[in-house]
């Protein structure tokens, strides 16, 4: 997974090293390909609201 800010790459993480993703910032962009790859690896994705409270959870179907 590549992490960028204002178009500049600020980090990368191997998908196999990710257990879960918490999306906490407004304006975050993720591709459907990334979400599918995370699902294939069993990693849930949590989307938080502006008040920092979880609003939605994307869970893989396999294994749950």
C-alpha positions as a Markdown table, in Angstrom:
| # | Residue | x | y | z |
|---|---|---|---|---|
| 1 | Unk | 0.0 | 0.0 | 0.0 |
| 2 | Unk | 1.4 | 3.4 | -1.0 |
| 3 | Unk | 0.7 | 6.4 | 1.3 |
| 4 | Unk | 0.8 | 9.9 | -0.3 |
| 5 | Unk | 0.2 | 13.4 | 0.8 |
| 6 | Unk | -0.2 | 16.2 | -1.6 |
| 7 | Unk | 0.9 | 14.0 | -4.4 |
| 8 | Unk | 4.2 | 13.1 | -2.7 |
| 9 | Unk | 4.8 | 9.5 | -1.6 |
| 10 | Unk | 5.4 | 9.4 | 2.2 |
| 11 | Unk | 5.5 | 5.7 | 2.7 |
| 12 | Unk | 4.8 | 2.1 | 1.6 |
| 13 | Unk | 3.7 | -1.0 | 3.5 |
| 14 | Unk | 3.5 | -4.5 | 2.2 |
| 15 | Unk | -0.1 | -5.7 | 2.1 |
| 16 | Unk | 0.9 | -9.0 | 3.8 |
| 17 | Unk | 2.0 | -7.0 | 6.8 |
| 18 | Unk | -1.4 | -5.2 | 7.3 |
| 19 | Unk | -3.8 | -6.7 | 9.8 |
| 20 | Unk | -6.4 | -3.9 | 9.5 |
| 21 | Unk | -6.7 | -0.3 | 8.1 |
| 22 | Unk | -8.4 | 2.6 | 9.9 |
| 23 | Unk | -9.2 | 5.5 | 7.6 |
| 24 | Unk | -9.4 | 8.6 | 9.8 |
| 25 | Unk | -8.7 | 11.6 | 7.5 |
| 26 | Unk | -11.1 | 13.5 | 5.3 |
| 27 | Unk | -10.2 | 13.4 | 1.6 |
| 28 | Unk | -8.6 | 9.9 | 1.8 |
| 29 | Unk | -8.7 | 8.1 | -1.5 |
| 30 | Unk | -8.4 | 4.3 | -1.9 |
| 31 | Unk | -8.8 | 2.2 | -5.0 |
| 32 | Unk | -11.1 | -0.7 | -5.3 |
| 33 | Unk | -8.1 | -2.8 | -6.3 |
| 34 | Unk | -6.5 | -2.0 | -2.9 |
| 35 | Unk | -9.7 | -2.8 | -1.0 |
| 36 | Unk | -10.1 | -6.1 | -2.9 |
| 37 | Unk | -6.5 | -7.0 | -2.1 |
| 38 | Unk | -7.0 | -6.2 | 1.6 |
| 39 | Unk | -10.2 | -8.3 | 1.6 |
| 40 | Unk | -8.3 | -11.2 | 0.0 |
| 41 | Unk | -5.8 | -11.0 | 2.9 |
| 42 | Unk | -8.6 | -10.9 | 5.5 |
| 43 | Unk | -7.9 | -7.3 | 6.6 |
| 44 | Unk | -11.0 | -5.2 | 7.6 |
| 45 | Unk | -11.1 | -1.5 | 6.7 |
| 46 | Unk | -12.7 | 0.9 | 9.3 |
| 47 | Unk | -13.9 | 4.3 | 8.0 |
| 48 | Unk | -14.2 | 7.0 | 10.7 |
| 49 | Unk | -16.5 | 10.1 | 10.7 |
| 50 | Unk | -15.3 | 13.7 | 11.2 |
| 51 | Unk | -15.8 | 13.3 | 15.0 |
| 52 | Unk | -13.3 | 10.3 | 14.9 |
| 53 | Unk | -16.0 | 7.7 | 15.7 |
| 54 | Unk | -16.1 | 4.6 | 13.4 |
| 55 | Unk | -18.8 | 5.0 | 10.8 |
| 56 | Unk | -18.5 | 1.9 | 8.7 |
| 57 | Unk | -16.5 | -1.3 | 8.6 |
| 58 | Unk | -15.6 | -3.1 | 5.3 |
| 59 | Unk | -15.2 | -6.8 | 6.2 |
| 60 | Unk | -14.0 | -9.7 | 3.9 |
| 61 | Unk | -16.7 | -12.3 | 3.3 |
| 62 | Unk | -14.4 | -15.3 | 3.5 |
| 63 | Unk | -13.6 | -16.2 | 7.1 |
| 64 | Unk | -16.3 | -14.1 | 8.7 |
